[in-house]
Structure formats: C-alpha cells, structure tokens
Amino acid sequence: MNWLLLLTPVVIYLHITHSASPTVMFVLACLAILPLAGWLGHATEHLAAKTNESIGGLLNATFGNAAELIIAISALRAGLYDVVKASLTGSIIGNVLLVLGAAVLVGGLKHKEQRFSAQAARSQTTLLTLASISLILPAAFHYLASGVKGAAELERDLSLEFSVLLLIVYGLSLLFTLRTHKHYFETPAAPEEKAGHGDSWSLSKSLGILAAATTAIAIVSEILVHNVESAAATFGMSPVFVGVIVVAIVGNAAEHSTAILVAAKNRMDLSLSIAIGSSLQIAIFVAPLLVVLSHFIGPRPMDLVFSMAEVLAVVISIFITGQVADDGVSHWMEGVQLLGVYIMLGIIFYFLPSGLAAH
C-alpha cells in the first residue's frame, strides 16, 4: 500500500485550498493513514527488537499519543474543554477495549492460547485503576459540593493538585518499568522472531521512521478530525458520540494498529504494552498535563470533573481489562468480551442525549 503515501501531500493540499467536501476529505485522510500506520508498525517492531518489548511499547504509545496531545492542546487554547475531555475518555476506553480487544481476538484466532507477563500487565492495570479513582473523586466532589459558593474554584484547585500528583506517579512508574523492576517487563524473543530480525534496522533508522510516520499521522489525523465532525453530523451523530467514539477511533486506531499486527505474530507482551500503555499514558500523563497547561494557555483553568457517563465508561473499561489481563494468558473469547463492552458503550453514547452526557 506504499503508493497510498502519495495521498498525504494531496490531503494537505486539499485542506489548505478548501477544494474538497468534508466527506471526501474524511475518506482520503483515512486512506492516507493506512500506509503511515504500516510504517509505524514496522519501526516499532524493529525498535522492540533492538531494546525490549516494554521500551518498544512505551515509545509507540508516546509517539502515537503525540498526535492526541497536539490536537488536544489546539482545542485547549480554544477553550473547548468538553471536546478535550470527550476525546481523552474515548482514547482511554478505545485503547483498552477496541485496540486490545481486536489484538486479543486476532492473536487468539491464529494461536489457541497466548501468554504474556502477568506481573507487567497487573502493574499497568493497577495504575489504570489509580487513574479511574482520580476521575471518580473530582466527579464525586462536584456533585457533593454543587450549590456551595466558590465550588468551581475549589474543583479547579483540587484538579490541579490531583494532576501534579498523577504526573509524579507517572514519572515514578517509568522508573519502576525501565529501571528498578524492568525484569518484570523483559520477555525473551522467540527463536523465529530473532531470525526474522536478521535484516533489522539500526536504532537511528527505527527512531527516524517512527518520528516521521508519527508526524505525518499527526498532521493527517488533525485534518481528518477537523472533517469528521461535519461528516458525522450528516448521519445524525451527537457531539458527545463523535468525541468519545468517532474522533477517538480515528485519532488513535491508526497508530495503535501495531498492537493488532504484533499480536498476530504472537508477541502479546508488546501488544499489551502498546494498548494498555497508551491508555495509561493518556490517563495519568496527558490528561493531568493538559490541566496544568490550561493554567497558562487556556482561557480559564481546566478541571478533572468528567461527566458521569464518561467516568462510568472509564471505570467499566478498566475493570474488564483487569479481569482479562490478570492471569497472563489470553484467547480469542476474551477479545470478543472486550469488543462487546466497547460496542455496548458506543450504543449508550450514541443514544445518550448531549445534555445528559455532559452532566
């Protein structure tokens, strides 16, 4: 599909000149992302071969979430905090339910059982549980303190303190993963995998292609997201559904398709590191970072008070992911279960009126 790479400059040109309808732009941008996602996947695999599964997954998640962060900062400057929160929610549930569910399903169809480090998966899902608590408590405070004078300012102060704490925890989690307990996350490659990397890229080539593919995906994703809302409106989709489901799928599924590709090759540690690691990074790094940045670049400080629908979606997603990742073994039926929960949440957000979804 490398010839589709020609669509990237075409999409950028059409976006600048405004010479195509939103629907046409949406379709072309989707097609342009396909080969870029493929190159991102190749770079991640070669990078993981040079380092290990956890570092490869961390770098893929970081580069993949860079597009999300760029788009969110643009929305932050415009004061579109509901859009930012909806896209963050969609990224968290999309990665652990849609991406991981598809990866477990595809891998399970090719291999009867797939094994991975239960200790590594458990440590990541525990951090995700901490992230869900950081969403529950501000929402609970919001409803308990509603009507109290100065409650909004208290919520922003509370959110800033929570955000600083989460950023510290994220930094310590990197120390835990990459330094003090890296043996939890190290998985020796299978003989066939080692043989498959005889023509492996150099570290600089892998990082260069990873950075180039991510930059291109960030540009095309922003164009795609810019047009997806107009395209979705013609089908009667609510803004909340677009933010939580459509924008999240479009903005994240392309770069994290690597998780599905490596699962098919029976590399579940790398797959889980990408899928769960991406959600984890959004929840305890990107979200609190945006709260801190809003004090400097936003029209007003952003809080961590997500709507009840968004909080429930995140808590349910993290709960079922913990159940699946707890034993260190996966099969195709667990992928069906994760995808089933994602579809149910999608149906809820599709039919939930915008007014209710925002409270």
N, C-alpha and C positions, 0 to 999 in steps of 0.2 A: 504493500500500500504506500510505498515511499513516494509515488507520483502525486499522492494527495497532499504532500508537503507544499506543492505549488499553490494550494488554496490559502495558506497562511497569509502571504502578501496580498492575495486577491481580497480576502476578508477585510484586512486592514484598510486597503484602498477603498472598498465599498463603504466601510464605516466612516471614513474621513469625508468621502464625497456625498454620503447620504443618497446613493444611487440605487438602493435596493430596499424592498419592503422588509419589515421585521421578520416575517415568516421565512423569506428567502435567506436572510442573514443568519437566522437561527439554524436552518438546515446546513448551510455552508460551514458555519462555525463548528457544528457537531462533526461534520466530515473532516474538517481541518485538524481537530483534536486527536482523531484516531491514530494517525502515524506518529504524532508527537508523544502520545501515551505509550506507544510501542517502543520508541527510543528511550523514554524514561524508564521503562521496564528493563530494557537491556542494560542500561547504565547501572541501575540498582543491583541487578544480579551480579555484574562484574565487580561492583563495589563491595558487595557482601562476600564475594569470593576472595577479595584482597584483604578484607577486615574480618568481620563475623556477622552473623545474622542480626544481632541487636543493633550494631552500628549501621549496617546497611538499611535496616528498617527505620531507624531513627532519622537518617539522612533523607530517605524517601519521604517520610512523614513531614519533615521540616521543609524540604523543597516543595512538597505538594501543598502544604498549608500556607506557603508564602503567597500563593495566589489569593487564597481566602483572606489573609491578613491585609493585602493590598486593597482588595475590594472593600473590606470592612472599614479600613481607615478612610477611604473615599466617602462611604456612607456616614461615617462618624463625623467628618467635617461638615457634612450637610445636615447633621442633626437627626438623621433617620435611624434613631435608636431601636425602634421596633423591628425594622428590617435587619439591623445588625444582630439583634437577639434571635430573631427567627432563623437567620442563616447559621448562627452558631449552634442552635438547637438541632437544625437539620444536619449539620456536619457531624455532630456527636452521634445522633441516632443512625445517620446514614452509614457511617463507617463501621459501627459495631453490629448493625443489623443487616444492612444491604450488602456492603462490601465483604464483611466477614461471612455473612450467610451464603453469599454466592461463592466465595472461596471454599468454604467447607463443603458445599454441595458439589461443586465441580471437582474438587480434590477427592471427595468421597465416591463419586461416580467412577473415577479412574483407579482408586485404591480402596480396598474394603475398609481398612482402618488406617488412620494417620496419627502418628504420635508426635508430641511436642513437649517442651519443658513445662511441667505443671507449675513449678516454682516461679518461673518467669511470668507465665500467664496470670497466676494468682496475685503476684505483686502488682501487676498492671491493673487488674480488675479491682484490687483493693484501693488503689489510687483513684480509680474512676468512682468508687463508692464515696471517697472523700469529696470528690468533685460534686457528686449529687447532693451531698449534705450541704455543701457551700451554696447550692441553689435553693434547697429546701428552707434553710434558716432565714435568708433575707425575705423570701416569699412569705414565710410564717410571720416574721416581724411586720411586714407590710400589712397583712390582714389583721394582726393583733393591735397594731398602733394606728389603724385607719381612723381618722377623725381627730387624732391628737394633734395639737398645734405644733408645727415645725417637724412633723413626721417625715416629710420628703427630704429635708436636710439631714435628718438622722439616718435615713436609709442610704443616702449618698456617702455619709461618713462611714457607716457600717460596711458598705460595699467596698470602699477604698481600703479599709483595714483588712477585710477578707481577701481582697485582691493581692495586697502586699504579702500576706501570709501564704497564699497559694503560689505566688511566684517564688518564694523562698523554698516551699515544699518541692516545686518543680525542679529547682536547681539542685536540691539535695537528692531528688530521685535520679538525676543524671549522674551524680557522684556515686550513688548506690549501683546503678546499672553499668556504668562504664569503668568504675574503679574498685570499690570495696567488695562488691559481690558479683563481679562480671562472670564468674564461673556458673552462676545460675542461668545465664543467657547464652553461654557458649555451647554450640552444638556442632560436633564434627561433621563435615560434609560427607555424604555417601561416596563410595568409590566412583560411581558413574558420574557424580557431579564434579568430582575432581578432574576426571578425564575430560569432561565436557568443557572445562575451562583451560584447556591447553593453549588456546589462542586468545587468552583473556587480555583485556585492555589494561593499559597502565593506570595507576591511580589518578594521575593528572587528566588522562583522557576520559576516564569514567566521570570524574567530578566536572570536567568541562562540558561533556554532553548532558549530564544531569542538570547543570545550571542553565545551559542553552535551551533544553527542552522545557524546563520549568518556566523560564522567562517567556518563551513563546506561548505556552499554555496559559500563563497569567494574562497575557495580552488578549488572546483569543477568548478565554473564559470571561473576561470583563466585557468584551463585545457581545458574547453570547448572552450573558446575564442581562446586559443592557436591553437586549431584544426579546428575551424570553418572557418578560412580564407582559409586553404588548401582545405577543403571540398567545400566551396563556389566557389572557383576558377574552380573546375571541372564543375560547372554549368554556367560558363561564367559571373559571377558577378564581377562588378568593385570594387576596394578597397574602394571607397567612399561609395558605396551602402552597402558594408559589414560593414563599420564603423558606418554609420548613422542608418541603419535599422537592419541588422542581429546581429551584436555584441550588439547593444542596447537592442534588444528583448531578446536575450539570457542572457545578463548580468543583466537585470532588471526585466523582466516579472515574473520570478520565485518568487522572494521575495515579489513583489508587487501584486501578485495574491491574497493576503489578501484583497486588496481593492475590488476585484470582489466578494470574498466569503462573506464579511460583507455587501456588497450592496444587495446581495440576501436575507440577514436577515433584510433588511430594516433599516440598520444603515448607512445612507448616509453621515452623518457628519464625521464619522470615515473613510468612503471610500474616501471622498473628501480630508480629512486631510492627508491621505496617498498618494493619487495620485498627487494632486496639491502641497502638501508639499514636495514631493520627487523632483519634477521639480524645485520648488523654491529653495530647498537646493542645487541642482546641479548648478543652475544659479547664485545665489548670495553668495554661500559659497564655494562649491567645485572648481568651475572654477577660482574665484579670488585667492583661497588658492593655487592652482597649479601654478598660475602666480607668486605669492610671493615665493613659494618653488623653482621654476625654477631658481631663482637668487642664490640659494645655492646648489642645487643638479643636475641641468641640465647643459648640455654642453654650453648652452647660455640661456639668459632670454627669456621666452615665452611671446607673446603678446596676446591681446584680439581681434586681427584682424581675424575674421572668414570670410570664403568665402561668396560671395553674395548669393549663393544658401542656405547656412546654415543660414544666417541672415534672409532671406525671410521665410524659413521654420519655424524658431522660432517665428517670428512676426505673421505669419498667424495662427500658433497653439495657441498662447496666445490670439489673437483676438477672435477666435471662442470659446475658453474656457471661456473667459469673458462673451460672449453672453449667453452661456449655464448656467453658474453659477450665473448670476446676480439676478434672481428672487426668488431663494430659493426653486424652485420646479423643479423636473426632471421627464422625462418619456422616454420610450424606443426609441422614434423617435430621441431624442437628442443624444442618444448613437449612433444611426445609422449615424447621421451627423458627429460626432467626428471621427468615424471609417472611414467614407467616405473621409474626409480630409486627414487622415493618409494614406489611400491606394493611394490617388492621389499623395501625396508627395513621397511615396515609388516608384510609377511608374516613377515620374520625376527623382529621384536619380538613378533608375535602368538604364534609357536610357541616362542620362546626361554623356557625356564623362568626364573622370577623369581630363583632362586638364582644362575644363570649370568649373568643380565643385570646383576646387582649387583656382579659381580667382573670 
